[in-house]
Amino acid sequence: VSAHAFSADGISGVLAVGSDAAGLLPELSSMMGGEVFLLTSRGREVVGTRPGMPGAEQLALALREPAVTEHRGGPQGSTYLAVAQPLTGPDHRRIGALLTLRDVTSERARDQQLATWGLAGAAVFLLLLCLAVSTWMRRAMRALERSVQVLGALAQGDLRCAPEESDQALADESGQIARGVAALRGEMIHLQTLR
């Protein structure tokens, strides 16, 4: 309602023009995809598409500034996306707020489920990665272990023990060590022969 005082030809009065907001709320509700309420500046509901809902859900709303917030409330623990738009009167004073509430409980549950699946997938990936690295390290260390066993036997004077041909054929450091052990064994055999 907008009210203006007037005075003309000795007659004075107030001209009040009003519009029924309740008729606009259902259309606004369908556009916004949620329930729409007109609240006083103190947060009391004046009219809404689902009367009593903000009070029943026990939502703590800030209506002084335009805001988009998420609230958890009500007996079922529903999650609501709240869009609050303060309203000002013709004299530029704050007279209330327009509030839109949209139930996003199912979306948040889906988001939580996706996050859980994402974490589980990351955990499985890390586990598989650890297993792959462990298997690779064990395989890479086998040739090294065999070279260490041959070195131990050579240190005891047993020249029958030799590195495997497959170990010597490796292109990595394990192969270099196996080739070095084989060369050492060969030199020890030459020394034994010379003796």
PLY file of the C-alpha trace (Angstrom):
ply
format ascii 1.0
element vertex 195
property float x
property float y
property float z
element edge 194
property int vertex1
property int vertex2
end_header
0.00 0.00 0.00
1.22 3.47 -0.86
-0.39 6.43 0.93
0.05 10.11 0.05
-1.47 13.12 1.73
-3.05 15.74 -0.50
-4.69 19.13 -0.16
-6.61 20.90 -2.90
-9.25 23.66 -2.81
-9.48 23.51 0.96
-10.02 19.76 0.93
-7.31 17.58 2.41
-7.02 13.86 2.75
-4.93 10.79 2.08
-4.84 8.85 -1.14
-4.07 5.18 -0.56
-3.36 2.80 -3.43
-2.84 -0.87 -2.75
-2.28 -4.12 -4.55
-3.02 -7.63 -3.32
0.37 -9.38 -3.12
-1.20 -12.77 -2.43
-2.32 -13.04 -6.06
1.23 -12.56 -7.34
2.92 -15.11 -5.08
1.79 -18.34 -6.87
3.14 -17.05 -10.20
6.38 -16.01 -8.54
6.54 -19.40 -6.82
6.31 -21.27 -10.13
9.01 -19.02 -11.63
11.37 -19.45 -8.67
10.74 -23.17 -8.17
9.93 -22.92 -4.47
7.58 -21.53 -1.86
7.34 -17.72 -1.68
6.49 -15.65 1.40
6.00 -11.98 2.18
7.40 -11.22 5.65
7.37 -8.18 7.88
10.62 -6.45 8.76
10.62 -8.48 11.99
10.30 -11.76 10.14
6.59 -12.46 10.75
4.78 -14.04 7.84
2.14 -11.86 6.21
1.19 -14.11 3.30
2.72 -17.08 1.55
2.13 -19.89 -0.90
2.37 -22.40 1.95
1.22 -20.55 5.08
3.10 -21.29 8.28
6.04 -23.04 6.63
8.87 -20.67 7.75
7.71 -20.91 11.37
7.10 -24.67 11.25
10.56 -25.35 9.81
12.16 -23.12 12.51
14.49 -21.41 10.04
16.79 -18.68 11.34
16.62 -16.14 8.54
18.49 -12.88 8.07
16.18 -10.48 6.23
18.00 -7.15 6.48
20.22 -7.63 3.41
19.73 -9.53 0.14
21.08 -13.02 0.75
21.10 -16.57 -0.56
21.62 -19.00 2.30
21.14 -22.66 3.08
19.28 -23.74 6.21
18.66 -27.07 7.85
15.51 -27.20 9.89
12.21 -28.78 10.63
11.29 -32.06 12.27
12.50 -34.06 9.25
15.83 -32.20 9.07
15.12 -30.90 5.57
17.60 -28.59 3.85
16.28 -25.39 2.31
17.83 -22.87 -0.03
16.56 -19.48 1.14
16.62 -16.36 -1.05
15.75 -13.22 0.92
15.13 -9.89 -0.81
14.36 -6.92 1.46
11.45 -4.74 0.34
11.30 -0.96 0.70
8.24 1.24 0.73
7.59 4.40 -1.29
9.35 6.42 1.43
12.46 4.19 1.00
12.08 2.61 4.43
12.41 -1.13 4.83
8.92 -2.61 5.16
9.61 -6.33 4.96
11.14 -9.02 2.82
10.28 -11.39 0.03
11.46 -14.89 0.90
11.75 -17.87 -1.41
12.32 -21.32 0.10
13.28 -24.29 -2.03
13.67 -27.78 -0.58
17.11 -29.05 -1.66
17.27 -32.07 0.66
17.37 -34.62 -2.17
20.03 -32.62 -4.07
22.22 -32.41 -0.96
21.75 -36.14 -0.31
22.82 -36.82 -3.92
25.82 -34.50 -3.50
26.77 -36.31 -0.29
26.41 -39.67 -2.02
28.58 -38.51 -4.94
31.19 -37.20 -2.51
31.18 -40.55 -0.68
31.52 -42.46 -3.94
34.30 -40.10 -5.01
36.22 -40.70 -1.77
35.68 -44.45 -2.04
36.89 -44.39 -5.65
39.98 -42.39 -4.67
40.70 -44.83 -1.83
40.36 -47.83 -4.18
42.60 -46.11 -6.75
45.25 -45.43 -4.10
45.04 -49.01 -2.86
45.46 -50.37 -6.39
48.34 -47.96 -6.99
50.05 -49.12 -3.77
49.57 -52.76 -4.76
50.98 -52.10 -8.23
54.02 -50.28 -6.81
54.52 -53.02 -4.22
54.35 -55.74 -6.91
56.72 -53.81 -9.15
59.16 -53.23 -6.27
59.08 -56.90 -5.30
59.73 -57.93 -8.88
62.53 -55.37 -9.23
64.09 -56.46 -5.94
64.08 -60.19 -6.80
67.03 -59.78 -9.17
68.83 -57.70 -6.56
68.18 -60.33 -3.86
69.57 -63.07 -6.11
72.69 -60.96 -6.78
73.17 -60.47 -3.03
72.85 -64.26 -2.50
75.49 -64.90 -5.20
77.80 -62.32 -3.57
77.32 -64.05 -0.20
78.21 -67.43 -1.74
81.27 -65.94 -3.49
82.39 -64.42 -0.17
82.26 -67.95 1.29
84.41 -69.24 -1.60
81.56 -71.07 -3.42
82.14 -70.36 -7.12
79.32 -72.64 -8.30
76.68 -70.00 -7.55
76.17 -67.57 -10.48
73.72 -64.77 -11.35
70.91 -65.82 -13.68
71.10 -64.85 -17.35
67.70 -63.14 -17.13
68.97 -60.93 -14.29
72.03 -59.93 -16.32
69.80 -59.05 -19.29
67.85 -56.43 -17.31
68.48 -52.84 -18.46
68.03 -51.25 -15.02
70.36 -50.99 -12.00
69.53 -54.57 -10.94
70.87 -55.79 -14.28
74.03 -53.70 -13.86
74.62 -55.20 -10.41
74.00 -58.75 -11.73
76.50 -58.14 -14.57
79.03 -56.78 -12.06
78.57 -59.85 -9.82
79.00 -62.12 -12.87
82.22 -60.28 -13.83
83.51 -60.59 -10.24
82.70 -64.31 -10.27
84.54 -64.69 -13.58
87.62 -62.96 -12.16
87.49 -65.16 -9.06
87.34 -68.28 -11.29
90.40 -66.98 -13.27
92.24 -66.38 -9.98
91.34 -69.88 -8.76
92.55 -71.33 -12.06
95.82 -69.43 -11.83
96.35 -70.66 -8.30
0 1
1 2
2 3
3 4
4 5
5 6
6 7
7 8
8 9
9 10
10 11
11 12
12 13
13 14
14 15
15 16
16 17
17 18
18 19
19 20
20 21
21 22
22 23
23 24
24 25
25 26
26 27
27 28
28 29
29 30
30 31
31 32
32 33
33 34
34 35
35 36
36 37
37 38
38 39
39 40
40 41
41 42
42 43
43 44
44 45
45 46
46 47
47 48
48 49
49 50
50 51
51 52
52 53
53 54
54 55
55 56
56 57
57 58
58 59
59 60
60 61
61 62
62 63
63 64
64 65
65 66
66 67
67 68
68 69
69 70
70 71
71 72
72 73
73 74
74 75
75 76
76 77
77 78
78 79
79 80
80 81
81 82
82 83
83 84
84 85
85 86
86 87
87 88
88 89
89 90
90 91
91 92
92 93
93 94
94 95
95 96
96 97
97 98
98 99
99 100
100 101
101 102
102 103
103 104
104 105
105 106
106 107
107 108
108 109
109 110
110 111
111 112
112 113
113 114
114 115
115 116
116 117
117 118
118 119
119 120
120 121
121 122
122 123
123 124
124 125
125 126
126 127
127 128
128 129
129 130
130 131
131 132
132 133
133 134
134 135
135 136
136 137
137 138
138 139
139 140
140 141
141 142
142 143
143 144
144 145
145 146
146 147
147 148
148 149
149 150
150 151
151 152
152 153
153 154
154 155
155 156
156 157
157 158
158 159
159 160
160 161
161 162
162 163
163 164
164 165
165 166
166 167
167 168
168 169
169 170
170 171
171 172
172 173
173 174
174 175
175 176
176 177
177 178
178 179
179 180
180 181
181 182
182 183
183 184
184 185
185 186
186 187
187 188
188 189
189 190
190 191
191 192
192 193
193 194
